[in-house]
């Protein structure tokens, strides 16, 4: 018994040594390390083997894009619920980006509160003076304009009776009667709509007051407000990145706002001079319309000049209207190829296709306000992403 047990003890190590020698000679172990005997590959491993790499990468990007889209949709939904506050704060940021350099300049000579008050009150008086000038021009020309427009409508009717339209006088009279009957039948609806618009006017006044109130604090101590919000909401380890993102966002937004104001003012001056030379009625109000319409990229300026073309057709005739139509093409080319690259290239680095898609998407989400806000919003987001991406890991 002792011999057998000894032989067993001697033979056991010998067999293990033989197995080690056979393994060392290159034969595969009977079972892979970490997997029990008889186990098969799991379903995840089989699926991973069957899925091609580009499909896995596409799926990874797809769910991330869906998550970003859901977040953006949620943000715009919340902003839509508080549209008045969001628009007021946006206007406050616009006012701050324009008047902050003036307040800083005046702050070298007078105390900071006085410089902020002087910048805000002076700009408000200048804007009200401009609107008063436009209203005075319209009121002084109202009698002349009424006669000119009656004659212009008659000229348009005669023009429509000739080729290529060839509308008969009876057909034109029928169209006039249809318009008159529509106005008479929908008079109550139009009155209720006017009452609703009065409510909108109250909302606009409230939003303007809130924007002016917020502008005072943004111009006076915007950095301290940002530092307080950062310290209260952001962990200490992430404050450096937030500071970089905030400074990049503000620099991009301020650059875009100042640039678009320069572009809009240049367009308005050119349009006003051309309309005065062509003796188009309401030249000054049309120039002011062009100024505000230029804040909607790619769309606003052509729409404002189309209105000017209709006014020129009614007030001065087809030849003047054709001249204004040519003006649309010339100013559009000058704005697209000279003003925008020269003024906005350093602040906004977006492809024209991205600008067009942003304007259309913004108008779908928020109407005219969305079209105005879309391009600066996309520009700020793109600038912040670029700035954070350049940080070292």
C-alpha atoms as a printed R data frame, in Angstrom:
    type eleno elety resid chain resno       x       y       z
1   ATOM     1    CA   UNK     A     1   0.000   0.000   0.000
2   ATOM     2    CA   UNK     A     2   2.860   2.260   0.776
3   ATOM     3    CA   UNK     A     3   4.483   1.395  -2.580
4   ATOM     4    CA   UNK     A     4   1.271   2.140  -4.522
5   ATOM     5    CA   UNK     A     5   0.695   5.383  -2.696
6   ATOM     6    CA   UNK     A     6   4.295   6.301  -3.265
7   ATOM     7    CA   UNK     A     7   3.999   5.392  -6.915
8   ATOM     8    CA   UNK     A     8   0.843   7.443  -7.121
9   ATOM     9    CA   UNK     A     9   2.608  10.342  -5.593
10  ATOM    10    CA   UNK     A    10   5.535   9.890  -7.913
11  ATOM    11    CA   UNK     A    11   3.363   9.266 -10.976
12  ATOM    12    CA   UNK     A    12   1.057  12.236 -10.343
13  ATOM    13    CA   UNK     A    13   3.733  14.888 -10.693
14  ATOM    14    CA   UNK     A    14   5.151  13.039 -13.646
15  ATOM    15    CA   UNK     A    15   1.869  13.171 -15.506
16  ATOM    16    CA   UNK     A    16   1.450  16.900 -14.694
17  ATOM    17    CA   UNK     A    17   4.987  17.555 -15.899
18  ATOM    18    CA   UNK     A    18   4.179  15.705 -19.109
19  ATOM    19    CA   UNK     A    19   1.126  17.820 -19.647
20  ATOM    20    CA   UNK     A    20   3.170  20.963 -19.026
21  ATOM    21    CA   UNK     A    21   5.759  19.767 -21.532
22  ATOM    22    CA   UNK     A    22   3.086  19.061 -24.148
23  ATOM    23    CA   UNK     A    23   1.585  22.513 -23.546
24  ATOM    24    CA   UNK     A    24   4.969  24.130 -23.801
25  ATOM    25    CA   UNK     A    25   5.526  22.418 -27.141
26  ATOM    26    CA   UNK     A    26   2.670  24.557 -28.613
27  ATOM    27    CA   UNK     A    27  -0.513  22.579 -28.090
28  ATOM    28    CA   UNK     A    28  -3.554  24.663 -26.952
29  ATOM    29    CA   UNK     A    29  -4.784  24.204 -23.369
30  ATOM    30    CA   UNK     A    30  -7.949  22.138 -23.142
31  ATOM    31    CA   UNK     A    31 -10.050  25.093 -21.922
32  ATOM    32    CA   UNK     A    32  -9.511  28.852 -22.462
33  ATOM    33    CA   UNK     A    33  -8.518  30.822 -19.395
34  ATOM    34    CA   UNK     A    34 -11.479  32.467 -17.680
35  ATOM    35    CA   UNK     A    35 -14.118  30.345 -19.434
36  ATOM    36    CA   UNK     A    36 -15.528  27.198 -17.830
37  ATOM    37    CA   UNK     A    37 -15.375  23.925 -19.652
38  ATOM    38    CA   UNK     A    38 -18.149  23.454 -22.183
39  ATOM    39    CA   UNK     A    39 -19.174  27.164 -22.174
40  ATOM    40    CA   UNK     A    40 -20.078  28.813 -25.481
41  ATOM    41    CA   UNK     A    41 -19.594  32.492 -26.540
42  ATOM    42    CA   UNK     A    42 -22.309  34.752 -25.177
43  ATOM    43    CA   UNK     A    43 -24.974  36.374 -27.415
44  ATOM    44    CA   UNK     A    44 -23.341  39.811 -27.100
45  ATOM    45    CA   UNK     A    45 -20.060  38.505 -28.468
46  ATOM    46    CA   UNK     A    46 -21.854  36.778 -31.364
47  ATOM    47    CA   UNK     A    47 -23.784  39.973 -32.192
48  ATOM    48    CA   UNK     A    48 -20.588  42.051 -31.968
49  ATOM    49    CA   UNK     A    49 -18.934  39.698 -34.429
50  ATOM    50    CA   UNK     A    50 -21.820  39.967 -36.888
51  ATOM    51    CA   UNK     A    51 -22.186  43.826 -36.751
52  ATOM    52    CA   UNK     A    52 -19.851  45.660 -39.087
53  ATOM    53    CA   UNK     A    53 -17.747  48.483 -37.567
54  ATOM    54    CA   UNK     A    54 -19.345  51.345 -39.501
55  ATOM    55    CA   UNK     A    55 -22.788  50.298 -38.291
56  ATOM    56    CA   UNK     A    56 -21.648  50.261 -34.661
57  ATOM    57    CA   UNK     A    57 -20.119  53.748 -35.064
58  ATOM    58    CA   UNK     A    58 -23.269  55.068 -36.774
59  ATOM    59    CA   UNK     A    59 -25.486  53.685 -34.009
60  ATOM    60    CA   UNK     A    60 -23.259  55.258 -31.351
61  ATOM    61    CA   UNK     A    61 -23.481  58.671 -32.999
62  ATOM    62    CA   UNK     A    62 -27.213  58.256 -33.676
63  ATOM    63    CA   UNK     A    63 -28.294  57.829 -30.068
64  ATOM    64    CA   UNK     A    64 -26.055  60.693 -28.987
65  ATOM    65    CA   UNK     A    65 -27.581  62.941 -31.657
66  ATOM    66    CA   UNK     A    66 -31.060  61.894 -30.557
67  ATOM    67    CA   UNK     A    67 -30.171  62.820 -26.982
68  ATOM    68    CA   UNK     A    68 -28.838  66.223 -28.046
69  ATOM    69    CA   UNK     A    69 -31.959  66.812 -30.152
70  ATOM    70    CA   UNK     A    70 -34.195  65.937 -27.205
71  ATOM    71    CA   UNK     A    71 -32.294  68.362 -24.966
72  ATOM    72    CA   UNK     A    72 -32.510  71.168 -27.560
73  ATOM    73    CA   UNK     A    73 -36.228  70.514 -28.048
74  ATOM    74    CA   UNK     A    74 -36.754  70.623 -24.293
75  ATOM    75    CA   UNK     A    75 -34.850  73.891 -23.978
76  ATOM    76    CA   UNK     A    76 -36.890  75.542 -26.723
77  ATOM    77    CA   UNK     A    77 -40.110  74.187 -25.222
78  ATOM    78    CA   UNK     A    78 -39.262  75.745 -21.864
79  ATOM    79    CA   UNK     A    79 -38.256  79.008 -23.541
80  ATOM    80    CA   UNK     A    80 -41.570  78.948 -25.417
81  ATOM    81    CA   UNK     A    81 -43.448  78.751 -22.133
82  ATOM    82    CA   UNK     A    82 -41.503  81.777 -20.883
83  ATOM    83    CA   UNK     A    83 -41.242  83.515 -24.242
84  ATOM    84    CA   UNK     A    84 -41.702  87.033 -22.896
85  ATOM    85    CA   UNK     A    85 -38.906  86.645 -20.340
86  ATOM    86    CA   UNK     A    86 -36.590  84.933 -22.836
87  ATOM    87    CA   UNK     A    87 -37.100  87.647 -25.460
88  ATOM    88    CA   UNK     A    88 -36.615  90.392 -22.867
89  ATOM    89    CA   UNK     A    89 -33.340  88.891 -21.665
90  ATOM    90    CA   UNK     A    90 -32.189  88.430 -25.267
91  ATOM    91    CA   UNK     A    91 -32.909  92.102 -25.978
92  ATOM    92    CA   UNK     A    92 -31.051  93.013 -22.787
93  ATOM    93    CA   UNK     A    93 -28.005  91.099 -24.027
94  ATOM    94    CA   UNK     A    94 -28.240  92.881 -27.393
95  ATOM    95    CA   UNK     A    95 -28.417  96.291 -25.691
96  ATOM    96    CA   UNK     A    96 -25.514  95.343 -23.431
97  ATOM    97    CA   UNK     A    97 -23.324  94.245 -26.333
98  ATOM    98    CA   UNK     A    98 -23.936  97.557 -28.101
99  ATOM    99    CA   UNK     A    99 -23.768  99.982 -25.163
100 ATOM   100    CA   UNK     A   100 -21.152  98.306 -22.982
101 ATOM   101    CA   UNK     A   101 -18.175  99.824 -24.900
102 ATOM   102    CA   UNK     A   102 -19.766 103.281 -24.660
103 ATOM   103    CA   UNK     A   103 -20.387 102.857 -20.925
104 ATOM   104    CA   UNK     A   104 -16.780 101.710 -20.419
105 ATOM   105    CA   UNK     A   105 -15.535 104.749 -22.309
106 ATOM   106    CA   UNK     A   106 -17.680 107.143 -20.285
107 ATOM   107    CA   UNK     A   107 -16.679 105.308 -17.113
108 ATOM   108    CA   UNK     A   108 -13.154 106.683 -17.468
109 ATOM   109    CA   UNK     A   109 -14.508 110.210 -17.019
110 ATOM   110    CA   UNK     A   110 -17.482 109.843 -14.667
111 ATOM   111    CA   UNK     A   111 -18.579 107.294 -12.024
112 ATOM   112    CA   UNK     A   112 -19.821 103.953 -13.284
113 ATOM   113    CA   UNK     A   113 -23.549 104.422 -12.450
114 ATOM   114    CA   UNK     A   114 -23.579 107.787 -14.192
115 ATOM   115    CA   UNK     A   115 -21.884 106.373 -17.305
116 ATOM   116    CA   UNK     A   116 -24.436 103.539 -17.506
117 ATOM   117    CA   UNK     A   117 -27.334 105.980 -17.131
118 ATOM   118    CA   UNK     A   118 -25.892 108.327 -19.761
119 ATOM   119    CA   UNK     A   119 -25.411 105.495 -22.271
120 ATOM   120    CA   UNK     A   120 -28.922 104.094 -21.789
121 ATOM   121    CA   UNK     A   121 -30.787 107.401 -21.685
122 ATOM   122    CA   UNK     A   122 -28.846 108.848 -24.620
123 ATOM   123    CA   UNK     A   123 -29.459 105.812 -26.830
124 ATOM   124    CA   UNK     A   124 -33.137 105.714 -25.866
125 ATOM   125    CA   UNK     A   125 -33.575 109.399 -26.739
126 ATOM   126    CA   UNK     A   126 -31.811 108.854 -30.080
127 ATOM   127    CA   UNK     A   127 -34.110 105.935 -30.923
128 ATOM   128    CA   UNK     A   128 -37.250 107.864 -29.971
129 ATOM   129    CA   UNK     A   129 -36.074 110.845 -32.037
130 ATOM   130    CA   UNK     A   130 -35.643 108.574 -35.042
131 ATOM   131    CA   UNK     A   131 -39.162 107.187 -34.690
132 ATOM   132    CA   UNK     A   132 -40.546 110.712 -34.240
133 ATOM   133    CA   UNK     A   133 -38.760 111.808 -37.414
134 ATOM   134    CA   UNK     A   134 -40.260 108.913 -39.351
135 ATOM   135    CA   UNK     A   135 -43.741 109.618 -37.974
136 ATOM   136    CA   UNK     A   136 -43.436 113.305 -38.838
137 ATOM   137    CA   UNK     A   137 -42.353 112.456 -42.385
138 ATOM   138    CA   UNK     A   138 -45.332 110.154 -42.870
139 ATOM   139    CA   UNK     A   139 -47.774 112.674 -41.374
140 ATOM   140    CA   UNK     A   140 -46.498 115.579 -43.499
141 ATOM   141    CA   UNK     A   141 -46.754 113.547 -46.701
142 ATOM   142    CA   UNK     A   142 -50.039 111.824 -45.931
143 ATOM   143    CA   UNK     A   143 -52.216 114.004 -48.166
144 ATOM   144    CA   UNK     A   144 -49.755 113.843 -51.077
145 ATOM   145    CA   UNK     A   145 -49.257 110.121 -50.596
146 ATOM   146    CA   UNK     A   146 -52.994 109.413 -50.707
147 ATOM   147    CA   UNK     A   147 -53.301 111.070 -54.118
148 ATOM   148    CA   UNK     A   148 -50.172 109.387 -55.417
149 ATOM   149    CA   UNK     A   149 -51.337 105.967 -54.299
150 ATOM   150    CA   UNK     A   150 -54.759 106.430 -55.892
151 ATOM   151    CA   UNK     A   151 -53.053 107.338 -59.136
152 ATOM   152    CA   UNK     A   152 -50.625 104.443 -58.635
153 ATOM   153    CA   UNK     A   153 -53.438 101.951 -58.210
154 ATOM   154    CA   UNK     A   154 -55.014 103.253 -61.425
155 ATOM   155    CA   UNK     A   155 -51.667 102.849 -63.228
156 ATOM   156    CA   UNK     A   156 -51.366  99.303 -61.920
157 ATOM   157    CA   UNK     A   157 -54.859  98.516 -63.231
158 ATOM   158    CA   UNK     A   158 -53.942  99.862 -66.675
159 ATOM   159    CA   UNK     A   159 -50.677  97.912 -66.577
160 ATOM   160    CA   UNK     A   160 -52.513  94.667 -65.735
161 ATOM   161    CA   UNK     A   161 -54.828  95.178 -68.733
162 ATOM   162    CA   UNK     A   162 -51.852  95.013 -71.128
163 ATOM   163    CA   UNK     A   163 -49.647  91.992 -71.946
164 ATOM   164    CA   UNK     A   164 -48.676  89.641 -70.428
165 ATOM   165    CA   UNK     A   165 -51.593  89.679 -67.947
166 ATOM   166    CA   UNK     A   166 -54.437  90.973 -70.178
167 ATOM   167    CA   UNK     A   167 -56.948  91.287 -67.341
168 ATOM   168    CA   UNK     A   168 -60.227  92.867 -68.382
169 ATOM   169    CA   UNK     A   169 -61.668  95.852 -66.455
170 ATOM   170    CA   UNK     A   170 -64.580  93.667 -65.383
171 ATOM   171    CA   UNK     A   171 -62.223  91.128 -63.888
172 ATOM   172    CA   UNK     A   172 -60.361  93.851 -61.965
173 ATOM   173    CA   UNK     A   173 -63.660  95.252 -60.676
174 ATOM   174    CA   UNK     A   174 -64.688  91.764 -59.578
175 ATOM   175    CA   UNK     A   175 -61.410  91.391 -57.651
176 ATOM   176    CA   UNK     A   176 -61.999  94.738 -55.936
177 ATOM   177    CA   UNK     A   177 -65.533  93.700 -55.020
178 ATOM   178    CA   UNK     A   178 -64.248  90.397 -53.601
179 ATOM   179    CA   UNK     A   179 -61.749  92.221 -51.399
180 ATOM   180    CA   UNK     A   180 -64.432  94.667 -50.224
181 ATOM   181    CA   UNK     A   181 -66.923  91.875 -49.491
182 ATOM   182    CA   UNK     A   182 -64.265  89.943 -47.578
183 ATOM   183    CA   UNK     A   183 -63.505  92.934 -45.399
184 ATOM   184    CA   UNK     A   184 -67.191  93.561 -44.753
185 ATOM   185    CA   UNK     A   185 -67.961  89.931 -43.887
186 ATOM   186    CA   UNK     A   186 -64.937  89.515 -41.641
187 ATOM   187    CA   UNK     A   187 -65.163  92.891 -39.919
188 ATOM   188    CA   UNK     A   188 -65.933  91.389 -36.509
189 ATOM   189    CA   UNK     A   189 -63.043  88.952 -36.803
190 ATOM   190    CA   UNK     A   190 -60.706  91.760 -37.795
191 ATOM   191    CA   UNK     A   191 -61.860  93.828 -34.822
192 ATOM   192    CA   UNK     A   192 -61.263  90.936 -32.418
193 ATOM   193    CA   UNK     A   193 -57.841  90.444 -33.961
194 ATOM   194    CA   UNK     A   194 -57.104  94.122 -33.408
195 ATOM   195    CA   UNK     A   195 -58.115  93.783 -29.748
196 ATOM   196    CA   UNK     A   196 -55.804  90.774 -29.456
197 ATOM   197    CA   UNK     A   197 -52.992  92.814 -30.953
198 ATOM   198    CA   UNK     A   198 -53.611  95.453 -28.275
199 ATOM   199    CA   UNK     A   199 -52.895  92.742 -25.713
200 ATOM   200    CA   UNK     A   200 -49.704  91.948 -27.584
201 ATOM   201    CA   UNK     A   201 -48.771  95.618 -27.385
202 ATOM   202    CA   UNK     A   202 -49.115  95.454 -23.607
203 ATOM   203    CA   UNK     A   203 -46.855  92.398 -23.582
204 ATOM   204    CA   UNK     A   204 -44.319  94.230 -25.750
205 ATOM   205    CA   UNK     A   205 -44.286  97.184 -23.371
206 ATOM   206    CA   UNK     A   206 -43.810  94.834 -20.414
207 ATOM   207    CA   UNK     A   207 -41.020  92.979 -22.187
208 ATOM   208    CA   UNK     A   208 -39.333  96.245 -23.133
209 ATOM   209    CA   UNK     A   209 -39.420  97.436 -19.536
210 ATOM   210    CA   UNK     A   210 -37.919  94.136 -18.347
211 ATOM   211    CA   UNK     A   211 -35.219  94.324 -21.027
212 ATOM   212    CA   UNK     A   212 -34.317  97.873 -20.012
213 ATOM   213    CA   UNK     A   213 -34.239  96.880 -16.334
214 ATOM   214    CA   UNK     A   214 -31.981  93.884 -17.022
215 ATOM   215    CA   UNK     A   215 -29.719  95.968 -19.286
216 ATOM   216    CA   UNK     A   216 -28.907  98.297 -16.397
217 ATOM   217    CA   UNK     A   217 -27.451  95.429 -14.343
218 ATOM   218    CA   UNK     A   218 -25.794  93.690 -17.304
219 ATOM   219    CA   UNK     A   219 -23.962  96.863 -18.344
220 ATOM   220    CA   UNK     A   220 -23.093  97.939 -14.816
221 ATOM   221    CA   UNK     A   221 -21.879  94.649 -13.334
222 ATOM   222    CA   UNK     A   222 -22.241  91.800 -15.792
223 ATOM   223    CA   UNK     A   223 -18.959  90.147 -14.739
224 ATOM   224    CA   UNK     A   224 -20.000  90.038 -11.083
225 ATOM   225    CA   UNK     A   225 -23.356  88.495 -12.001
226 ATOM   226    CA   UNK     A   226 -21.573  85.811 -14.050
227 ATOM   227    CA   UNK     A   227 -19.076  85.107 -11.241
228 ATOM   228    CA   UNK     A   228 -21.871  84.797  -8.668
229 ATOM   229    CA   UNK     A   229 -23.895  82.396 -10.850
230 ATOM   230    CA   UNK     A   230 -20.762  80.343 -11.620
231 ATOM   231    CA   UNK     A   231 -19.785  80.032  -7.948
232 ATOM   232    CA   UNK     A   232 -23.306  79.055  -6.921
233 ATOM   233    CA   UNK     A   233 -24.067  76.530  -9.679
234 ATOM   234    CA   UNK     A   234 -20.774  75.104 -10.979
235 ATOM   235    CA   UNK     A   235 -18.375  72.814  -9.061
236 ATOM   236    CA   UNK     A   236 -14.935  74.256  -8.385
237 ATOM   237    CA   UNK     A   237 -13.196  71.801 -10.693
238 ATOM   238    CA   UNK     A   238 -15.271  72.856 -13.718
239 ATOM   239    CA   UNK     A   239 -15.169  76.622 -13.229
240 ATOM   240    CA   UNK     A   240 -12.163  77.168 -15.493
241 ATOM   241    CA   UNK     A   241 -13.927  75.478 -18.426
242 ATOM   242    CA   UNK     A   242 -17.123  77.418 -17.701
243 ATOM   243    CA   UNK     A   243 -15.204  80.688 -17.663
244 ATOM   244    CA   UNK     A   244 -13.670  79.883 -21.030
245 ATOM   245    CA   UNK     A   245 -17.047  78.859 -22.478
246 ATOM   246    CA   UNK     A   246 -18.716  81.999 -21.098
247 ATOM   247    CA   UNK     A   247 -16.075  84.396 -22.409
248 ATOM   248    CA   UNK     A   248 -16.144  82.727 -25.841
249 ATOM   249    CA   UNK     A   249 -19.947  82.828 -25.970
250 ATOM   250    CA   UNK     A   250 -20.089  86.499 -25.013
251 ATOM   251    CA   UNK     A   251 -17.326  87.492 -27.434
252 ATOM   252    CA   UNK     A   252 -19.089  85.692 -30.289
253 ATOM   253    CA   UNK     A   253 -22.530  87.081 -29.435
254 ATOM   254    CA   UNK     A   254 -21.273  90.648 -29.013
255 ATOM   255    CA   UNK     A   255 -19.283  90.446 -32.242
256 ATOM   256    CA   UNK     A   256 -22.277  89.148 -34.163
257 ATOM   257    CA   UNK     A   257 -24.619  91.793 -32.711
258 ATOM   258    CA   UNK     A   258 -22.305  94.704 -33.461
259 ATOM   259    CA   UNK     A   259 -21.565  93.330 -36.903
260 ATOM   260    CA   UNK     A   260 -25.194  92.837 -37.872
261 ATOM   261    CA   UNK     A   261 -26.009  96.362 -36.672
262 ATOM   262    CA   UNK     A   262 -23.244  97.742 -38.916
263 ATOM   263    CA   UNK     A   263 -24.565  95.692 -41.854
264 ATOM   264    CA   UNK     A   264 -28.169  96.789 -41.202
265 ATOM   265    CA   UNK     A   265 -27.209 100.471 -40.876
266 ATOM   266    CA   UNK     A   266 -25.186 100.333 -44.100
267 ATOM   267    CA   UNK     A   267 -28.069  98.701 -45.967
268 ATOM   268    CA   UNK     A   268 -30.539 101.241 -44.606
269 ATOM   269    CA   UNK     A   269 -28.358 104.186 -45.651
270 ATOM   270    CA   UNK     A   270 -27.855 102.784 -49.167
271 ATOM   271    CA   UNK     A   271 -31.559 102.018 -49.573
272 ATOM   272    CA   UNK     A   272 -32.583 105.441 -48.236
273 ATOM   273    CA   UNK     A   273 -30.226 107.269 -50.620
274 ATOM   274    CA   UNK     A   274 -31.397 105.222 -53.617
275 ATOM   275    CA   UNK     A   275 -35.090 105.696 -52.800
276 ATOM   276    CA   UNK     A   276 -34.599 109.438 -52.324
277 ATOM   277    CA   UNK     A   277 -32.797 109.660 -55.679
278 ATOM   278    CA   UNK     A   278 -35.613 107.713 -57.352
279 ATOM   279    CA   UNK     A   279 -38.182 109.903 -55.502
280 ATOM   280    CA   UNK     A   280 -40.025 106.898 -54.102
281 ATOM   281    CA   UNK     A   281 -42.670 107.824 -51.500
282 ATOM   282    CA   UNK     A   282 -41.980 106.953 -47.858
283 ATOM   283    CA   UNK     A   283 -38.228 106.694 -48.456
284 ATOM   284    CA   UNK     A   284 -37.317 107.210 -44.786
285 ATOM   285    CA   UNK     A   285 -39.805 104.679 -43.345
286 ATOM   286    CA   UNK     A   286 -38.746 102.154 -45.981
287 ATOM   287    CA   UNK     A   287 -35.093 102.692 -45.034
288 ATOM   288    CA   UNK     A   288 -35.979 102.100 -41.383
289 ATOM   289    CA   UNK     A   289 -37.872  98.938 -42.389
290 ATOM   290    CA   UNK     A   290 -34.746  97.777 -44.212
291 ATOM   291    CA   UNK     A   291 -32.670  98.377 -41.067
292 ATOM   292    CA   UNK     A   292 -34.846  96.149 -38.873
293 ATOM   293    CA   UNK     A   293 -35.387  93.538 -41.595
294 ATOM   294    CA   UNK     A   294 -31.627  93.039 -41.987
295 ATOM   295    CA   UNK     A   295 -31.558  91.338 -38.584
296 ATOM   296    CA   UNK     A   296 -33.082  88.265 -40.275
297 ATOM   297    CA   UNK     A   297 -30.201  86.967 -42.445
298 ATOM   298    CA   UNK     A   298 -30.784  86.059 -46.095
299 ATOM   299    CA   UNK     A   299 -34.541  86.720 -45.877
300 ATOM   300    CA   UNK     A   300 -35.294  90.043 -44.184
301 ATOM   301    CA   UNK     A   301 -33.552  92.401 -46.596
302 ATOM   302    CA   UNK     A   302 -35.181  91.000 -49.785
303 ATOM   303    CA   UNK     A   303 -38.608  91.132 -48.107
304 ATOM   304    CA   UNK     A   304 -38.146  94.782 -47.101
305 ATOM   305    CA   UNK     A   305 -36.961  95.730 -50.581
306 ATOM   306    CA   UNK     A   306 -39.924  93.860 -52.099
307 ATOM   307    CA   UNK     A   307 -42.203  96.105 -50.030
308 ATOM   308    CA   UNK     A   308 -40.261  99.095 -51.374
309 ATOM   309    CA   UNK     A   309 -40.808  97.781 -54.908
310 ATOM   310    CA   UNK     A   310 -44.576  97.606 -54.388
311 ATOM   311    CA   UNK     A   311 -44.591 101.147 -52.988
312 ATOM   312    CA   UNK     A   312 -42.527 102.347 -55.942
313 ATOM   313    CA   UNK     A   313 -44.902 100.631 -58.366
314 ATOM   314    CA   UNK     A   314 -47.926 102.306 -56.776
315 ATOM   315    CA   UNK     A   315 -46.312 105.705 -56.295
316 ATOM   316    CA   UNK     A   316 -43.971 106.155 -59.257
317 ATOM   317    CA   UNK     A   317 -44.852 103.559 -61.872
318 ATOM   318    CA   UNK     A   318 -43.324 100.413 -63.417
319 ATOM   319    CA   UNK     A   319 -39.983 101.972 -64.458
320 ATOM   320    CA   UNK     A   320 -39.187 103.117 -60.929
321 ATOM   321    CA   UNK     A   321 -40.298  99.743 -59.611
322 ATOM   322    CA   UNK     A   322 -37.879  98.021 -61.983
323 ATOM   323    CA   UNK     A   323 -35.117 100.326 -60.765
324 ATOM   324    CA   UNK     A   324 -35.891  99.368 -57.159
325 ATOM   325    CA   UNK     A   325 -35.933  95.709 -58.205
326 ATOM   326    CA   UNK     A   326 -32.446  96.144 -59.662
327 ATOM   327    CA   UNK     A   327 -31.509  97.794 -56.377
328 ATOM   328    CA   UNK     A   328 -32.531  94.597 -54.564
329 ATOM   329    CA   UNK     A   329 -30.066  92.581 -56.629
330 ATOM   330    CA   UNK     A   330 -27.204  95.061 -56.235
331 ATOM   331    CA   UNK     A   331 -27.593  95.510 -52.472
332 ATOM   332    CA   UNK     A   332 -28.033  91.768 -51.985
333 ATOM   333    CA   UNK     A   333 -24.775  91.073 -53.807
334 ATOM   334    CA   UNK     A   334 -22.983  93.826 -51.896
335 ATOM   335    CA   UNK     A   335 -24.275  92.534 -48.571
336 ATOM   336    CA   UNK     A   336 -23.474  88.899 -49.286
337 ATOM   337    CA   UNK     A   337 -20.027  89.318 -50.862
338 ATOM   338    CA   UNK     A   338 -18.644  92.424 -49.136
339 ATOM   339    CA   UNK     A   339 -20.416  93.362 -45.903
340 ATOM   340    CA   UNK     A   340 -20.921  89.944 -44.335
341 ATOM   341    CA   UNK     A   341 -17.414  88.594 -45.061
342 ATOM   342    CA   UNK     A   342 -15.821  91.895 -44.004
343 ATOM   343    CA   UNK     A   343 -17.816  92.582 -40.850
344 ATOM   344    CA   UNK     A   344 -18.963  89.208 -39.562
345 ATOM   345    CA   UNK     A   345 -16.186  86.797 -40.603
346 ATOM   346    CA   UNK     A   346 -14.207  87.292 -37.399
347 ATOM   347    CA   UNK     A   347 -17.222  86.762 -35.152
348 ATOM   348    CA   UNK     A   348 -19.308  84.161 -37.021
349 ATOM   349    CA   UNK     A   349 -17.667  81.270 -38.859
350 ATOM   350    CA   UNK     A   350 -20.679  79.508 -40.328
351 ATOM   351    CA   UNK     A   351 -21.231  78.216 -43.831
352 ATOM   352    CA   UNK     A   352 -24.019  80.023 -45.732
353 ATOM   353    CA   UNK     A   353 -25.915  76.726 -45.925
354 ATOM   354    CA   UNK     A   354 -25.768  76.437 -42.124
355 ATOM   355    CA   UNK     A   355 -27.056  80.014 -41.843
356 ATOM   356    CA   UNK     A   356 -29.969  79.280 -44.205
357 ATOM   357    CA   UNK     A   357 -30.917  76.066 -42.388
358 ATOM   358    CA   UNK     A   358 -30.679  77.840 -39.009
359 ATOM   359    CA   UNK     A   359 -32.974  80.667 -40.146
360 ATOM   360    CA   UNK     A   360 -35.578  78.261 -41.535
361 ATOM   361    CA   UNK     A   361 -35.457  76.015 -38.460
362 ATOM   362    CA   UNK     A   362 -35.716  79.025 -36.148
363 ATOM   363    CA   UNK     A   363 -38.696  80.384 -38.048
364 ATOM   364    CA   UNK     A   364 -40.429  76.992 -37.791
365 ATOM   365    CA   UNK     A   365 -39.828  76.784 -34.040
366 ATOM   366    CA   UNK     A   366 -40.366  80.417 -33.028
367 ATOM   367    CA   UNK     A   367 -41.638  82.421 -36.000
368 ATOM   368    CA   UNK     A   368 -39.964  85.766 -36.632
369 ATOM   369    CA   UNK     A   369 -38.318  85.763 -33.198
370 ATOM   370    CA   UNK     A   370 -36.870  82.319 -33.861
371 ATOM   371    CA   UNK     A   371 -35.492  83.443 -37.227
372 ATOM   372    CA   UNK     A   372 -33.760  86.394 -35.553
373 ATOM   373    CA   UNK     A   373 -32.329  84.348 -32.677
374 ATOM   374    CA   UNK     A   374 -31.328  81.241 -34.672
375 ATOM   375    CA   UNK     A   375 -28.066  82.441 -36.245
376 ATOM   376    CA   UNK     A   376 -26.522  84.013 -33.101
377 ATOM   377    CA   UNK     A   377 -27.586  80.947 -31.090
378 ATOM   378    CA   UNK     A   378 -25.953  78.507 -33.529
379 ATOM   379    CA   UNK     A   379 -22.882  80.744 -33.786
380 ATOM   380    CA   UNK     A   380 -22.437  80.861 -30.012
381 ATOM   381    CA   UNK     A   381 -22.869  77.093 -29.643
382 ATOM   382    CA   UNK     A   382 -20.390  76.399 -32.443
383 ATOM   383    CA   UNK     A   383 -17.816  78.838 -31.023
384 ATOM   384    CA   UNK     A   384 -18.092  77.323 -27.528
385 ATOM   385    CA   UNK     A   385 -17.669  73.788 -28.877
386 ATOM   386    CA   UNK     A   386 -14.581  74.838 -30.815
387 ATOM   387    CA   UNK     A   387 -13.097  76.585 -27.806
388 ATOM   388    CA   UNK     A   388 -13.644  73.624 -25.484
389 ATOM   389    CA   UNK     A   389 -12.380  71.157 -28.058
390 ATOM   390    CA   UNK     A   390  -9.005  72.905 -28.233
391 ATOM   391    CA   UNK     A   391  -8.398  72.339 -24.509
392 ATOM   392    CA   UNK     A   392  -5.647  69.812 -23.784
393 ATOM   393    CA   UNK     A   393  -6.850  66.468 -22.341
